[in-house]
Amino acid sequence: MTRDDLAWGAAATLARERLAQPDSLDELAAQAIVDELAERTPCRWGRHHTDAVRAALYRTLADLADLLLEVSESTPTPLDWTADDDGWRASAVIGGVVHDVVVHKAEHAPSAAQPVWHHPSPPGAHAAWQWRITNGPTGRASHGCGPIPSALAARHAAECAITALAAGRCSL
């Protein structure tokens, strides 16, 4: 969970409490709650701290549920993946145009959203995966996504993107 997530949760909690009379200091109060959350252990949290974490978790879970519902609308297009030195490659023909799909290892990009609680990274978490779809012989248009924590998840996401592209729900 990031500081931005918790700041949203704290602001939402404070706004709910002061529905009748919003306070211009709510943004500062929300930031103070986030700072206290980062410094305290859960056994030392007050009601505002717990409510802020709960609101942030509800929002994260709702976003995940929306994503799962969207993905479940169609079955990912199974691609015939071939492994190479950099990762995996596949292709799909959509509307008579060949789309090349590449999944390769990529270093984690630095994130502006910093985690609130630091923990040791699990083994193998130093690298992530990303996918990229290009179209046509020159690959003029492309779309990609990453970092994604596993190669399997990146291939699945690329297959979902090909499915959405073929259904006309998105474009390059």
JOTAVEN-V909607 format. One record per residue. N is the residue number from 0. RES is the residue in one small letter. OMEGA is omega in radians with two decimals (999 if undefined). D_CENTER is the distance of its C-alpha to the mean C-alpha in Angstrom with 1 decimal. Layout:
N&RES&OMEGA&D_CENTER  N&RES&OMEGA&D_CENTER
//
This chain:
0&m&-3.09&11.5  1&t&3.08&11.9  2&r&3.10&15.1  3&d&3.09&13.7  4&d&-3.12&12.4  5&l&3.10&16.0  6&a&3.08&17.7  7&w&-3.13&16.5  8&g&3.13&17.7  9&a&3.13&20.9  10&a&3.12&21.6  11&a&3.12&21.1  12&t&3.14&23.5  13&l&3.13&26.0  14&a&3.14&26.0  15&r&3.14&26.7  16&e&-3.05&29.6  17&r&-3.08&31.1  18&l&-3.10&30.7  19&a&-3.09&34.3  20&q&3.10&34.3  21&p&-3.11&31.2  22&d&-3.13&31.7  23&s&3.13&31.0  24&l&-3.11&30.3  25&d&3.14&27.4  26&e&3.08&24.9  27&l&3.12&26.9  28&a&3.11&27.2  29&a&3.12&23.5  30&q&3.10&23.1  31&a&3.11&25.9  32&i&3.13&24.3  33&v&3.12&21.1  34&d&3.13&23.6  35&e&3.10&25.5  36&l&-3.12&22.6  37&a&-3.07&21.8  38&e&-3.03&25.5  39&r&2.99&26.6  40&t&-3.11&26.2  41&p&-3.14&25.3  42&c&3.11&29.0  43&r&3.10&29.8  44&w&3.02&27.4  45&g&-3.12&29.1  46&r&3.14&28.4  47&h&-3.14&26.4  48&h&-3.13&24.1  49&t&3.13&23.6  50&d&3.12&23.0  51&a&3.12&20.4  52&v&3.13&18.4  53&r&3.14&19.0  54&a&3.13&17.9  55&a&3.11&14.6  56&l&3.10&14.1  57&y&-3.13&15.4  58&r&3.13&13.0  59&t&3.13&9.9  60&l&3.10&11.8  61&a&3.09&12.8  62&d&3.11&9.4  63&l&3.12&8.9  64&a&3.09&12.5  65&d&3.13&12.3  66&l&3.13&9.8  67&l&3.09&12.3  68&l&3.13&15.2  69&e&-3.14&14.3  70&v&-3.08&13.9  71&s&3.13&17.1  72&e&3.13&19.0  73&s&3.11&19.8  74&t&3.13&20.3  75&p&3.11&18.6  76&t&3.11&21.2  77&p&3.13&22.5  78&l&3.10&23.0  79&d&-3.06&25.7  80&w&2.99&24.0  81&t&-3.12&26.2  82&a&3.00&25.5  83&d&-3.08&26.6  84&d&-3.07&26.6  85&d&-3.09&23.2  86&g&-3.11&21.3  87&w&3.10&21.6  88&r&3.06&22.9  89&a&3.05&23.6  90&s&3.12&24.8  91&a&3.10&25.0  92&v&3.13&27.6  93&i&3.14&26.6  94&g&3.13&29.5  95&g&3.13&31.6  96&v&3.11&29.1  97&v&3.08&27.8  98&h&3.09&24.1  99&d&-3.13&23.3  100&v&-3.13&20.1  101&v&3.01&19.3  102&v&-3.12&17.0  103&h&-3.14&17.8  104&k&3.11&17.1  105&a&3.08&15.7  106&e&3.07&15.9  107&h&3.05&13.1  108&a&3.09&13.0  109&p&-3.09&14.0  110&s&3.08&11.6  111&a&3.14&13.3  112&a&-3.09&11.6  113&q&3.10&13.7  114&p&-3.13&13.6  115&v&-3.11&16.6  116&w&-3.13&18.0  117&h&3.11&18.4  118&h&-3.14&19.0  119&p&3.12&20.2  120&s&3.08&17.8  121&p&3.12&18.7  122&p&3.12&20.7  123&g&-3.11&19.0  124&a&-3.11&15.9  125&h&3.14&17.3  126&a&3.08&15.9  127&a&-3.10&12.9  128&w&3.05&13.0  129&q&3.10&12.3  130&w&3.11&13.9  131&r&3.07&16.1  132&i&3.05&18.4  133&t&-3.12&21.6  134&n&3.06&24.5  135&g&-3.08&28.3  136&p&-3.13&30.6  137&t&3.13&29.5  138&g&-3.10&25.8  139&r&-3.12&26.0  140&a&3.13&22.8  141&s&3.06&19.5  142&h&3.14&15.8  143&g&3.14&13.2  144&c&3.08&9.6  145&g&0.03&8.6  146&p&3.11&8.7  147&i&-2.96&8.3  148&p&-3.14&10.4  149&s&3.13&13.1  150&a&3.13&15.3  151&l&3.12&15.7  152&a&3.12&12.1  153&a&3.10&12.0  154&r&3.12&15.4  155&h&3.13&14.4  156&a&3.11&11.6  157&a&3.11&14.3  158&e&3.08&16.8  159&c&3.13&14.9  160&a&3.09&14.7  161&i&3.11&18.5  162&t&3.13&19.2  163&a&3.11&17.8  164&l&3.13&19.7  165&a&-3.14&22.8  166&a&3.14&22.7  167&g&3.13&22.6  168&r&3.08&19.4  169&c&3.10&18.1  170&s&3.09&19.8  171&l&999&19.6
//
